[in-house]
Amino acid sequence: MRKLMIPVVVIFIALLLMSVFVVKEGERGIVVRFGRILKDNNTEIARIYEPGLHFKVPVFDRVHDLDARIQTMDDQADRFLTAEKKDVIIDTYVKWRIKDFGKYYLSTGGGNTSTAEALLKRKVVDSLRAEIGSKEIKQIVSGEDSISTPTTDSDIAQTKAAKAALAVIEGVVPVKEVEGQRDKIMADVLEETRESAKDLGIEVVDFRIKKINLPDEISESIYRRMRAERESVARSYRSQGRQRAEELRARSELEVATVLSEAKRKAQVIRGDADAKAAEIYSKAYSQNPEFYSFWRSLKAYEKSFNSKNDVLVVDPNNEFFKYMNHSELKAN
């Protein structure tokens, strides 16, 4: 009898341990019996086990733990086609959690997280593809408000276009410019995905677009277009600079010519006044003693004529030039 009690006690302890299970914090448990989920009494709702210690039927019941926390689906970026038939690469993420654990378990083939995210991603991509397909690139990236402002200045328009293209390529867009179509796209996708994800027992908490890029081949064309626009603006600025330089040069040359002309005029006036003054002085001096003035002029002429010993002058002695040398009377006087 004592020998039989030991196996019975061991079996009892084993069955007791097999009938107890623990659900961890942040998880929920469901029990499957004979391939079917246990449900609450007289209802079609699956029985959900909260965190704590619970019991089950040994051997026949299998417990599946499901994560009840908010999870993040951050997969690789996908390529989408816009209304302009241009490709864009959009990187997104989704915040989700399990809402209906029974439906989630059945729709994902036993609560497989990878299967759940694959199904959820398909729904998100389909909804986002429909939204992107009805929008232009400028609406997706810059927002409705930032592209509707008209401008008449071609240089400013080209600068804005270049900045918008650069923001598209680098994925860096000011927050103020995103408050248009981009927010609306995210809100519409979130709403549609929430409705469609109910079939999976999933609640979509949030959906966001992280980055919008262009394919490499389109990025090169954008860079070339930006370079052409910048070169066009640079040529315009150079042309304006040359025109301004010509205007300044012509104005300065006019001012220089005006100043020189005025200076020459004043110099001629001063020179004329000086000549008139000198003539007046000479006239007064001549009128006081004409003979002496004539004699002084002849001496100056002799001085210049016989300045060098090598000078040879052939002149008639009776010439008027030598009258003060030939007449002693005049010399005495």
Secondary structure, 3 states (H helix, E strand, C coil): CHHHHHHHHHHHHHHHHHCEEEECCCEEEEEEECCEECECCCCCCECCECCEEEECCCCCEEEEEEECCCEEECCCCEEEECCCCCEEEEEEEEEEEECCHHHHHHHCCCCCHHHHHHHHHHHHHHHHHHHHHCCCHHHHHCCHHHHCCCCCCHHHHHHHHHHHHHHHHHCCCCHHHHCCHHHHHHHHHHHHHHHHHHHHCEEEEEEEEEEEECCHHHHHHHHHHHHHHHHHHHHHHHHHHHHHHHHHHHHHHHHHHHHHHHHHHHHHHHHHHHHHHHHHHHHHHHHHCHHHHHHHHHHHHHHHHCCCCCCCCCCCCCCHHHHHHHCHHHHHC
